Structure formats: structure tokens, C-alpha cells
């Protein structure tokens, strides 16, 4: 499947969560058929796509890590790729939050000091939506497996329906958060991940090895 409708240059903030979830679904479907870039027309949309692509690649690397035929050398390579992708995934979540914060500043929107915070940022919610789109796609694959039992397919169908409801609930929650942020009813803050295991200055196994 290819993406036929371009993402609007001027995003409708009133349905932004729905648009993002729809695009994650389309990208997931397309990438399983083609490696075309399909770059969206705006920098904001490109961050969404790049972040989703990291989850897409992570999903398939994790599958490789669990293959019973994977040897030690293969697993070591997979582990390093997973670490790199996961770091990039988290970096892009923060870039997304930075982009939203910039949009608020550009619109001169600021919440009062007494306005509540949200413990989960929009970037973190978009990441969860990204993973749900992958779960739904692969659960659909299991429903359509010709070599699976009818019981297996029925169980996967039931799980897929639950996942779709969870995604819709999350879309609704994200849109409510965005509405609060862009009306100043809630404060925006970026929660930094500060992943230590990939940092040569913070991981003792790395900086000790460099001194040997």
C-alpha cells in the first residue's frame, strides 16, 4: 500500500492525533511492501516518520534476536543494532517534544505557573501509538496465516480488536493533551531520557575499556 494523501502543510491541531495514527498505519503497511522513503512534506511530519521507522526497524531486529537459529555472532550484531536504534528512537521522541514546544512558543501560548503538568509527553504518547500500529499490523498477519489453526487465528483476531481499542483510547487521550497544551490549560515540559548505557563517558564498561 502506498500513501496517496499528502500530510497537510498546515496541520489541523483539532485532529492531529488521528492524523498521526493514520499515517503510522500507512507507513507500516507500505514499508512491508516497499523501501520507498515517502518523506512527508513538513519537518514536523518527518520527525514523526523517522521516529516510527526506528520502532519499525527495532521490531524486526527483536524478531531476529529471538530466532532459535541465531548464533552468538549474529546475536551480538543484533544487540548493537538494537541499542543504536533504541537510542535514536528516544532522541527522536525528544525532538518531537521540542518541535511541539517550539510551536507553542511561535503561537505565544504559555500556561500559568499553576497549570498542571503531564507526566507523559506528547512524544512518548506518539511512541506508544507507533508501537501499537506495529502490533496491530503483525497481529493481522497472524490472522491471515494459512499454516495456522483456526483457533490461533481467532485468538489473534480477538487480540487485534483489543489493540485497536487501545489505540483509539490513546488517540483520544493524546488529542485531549494537545488541546490542553495549545489552549494553555496544561504546561509543556521535555523529560530528558539521558540514556547512560550508550554514552562512552557514563558507561563504565566503555570508558574503562578505553583506558586499557
Protein Blocks (a to p, Z undefined) as FASTA:
>chain_A
ZZfbdcdfbacfklmmmmmmmmmmmmmmmmmmoccfkiafbfklmmmmmmmmmmmmmmmm
mmmmmpmkbcfklmmmmmmmmmmmmmmmmmmmmmmmmmmmmmmmmnopacdfkbccdfbd
fklmmmmmmmmmmmmmmmmmmmmpmkbcfklmmmmmmmmmmmmmmmmmmmmmmmmmmmmm
mnopaccddddfkiaklpmklmmklmmmmmZZ
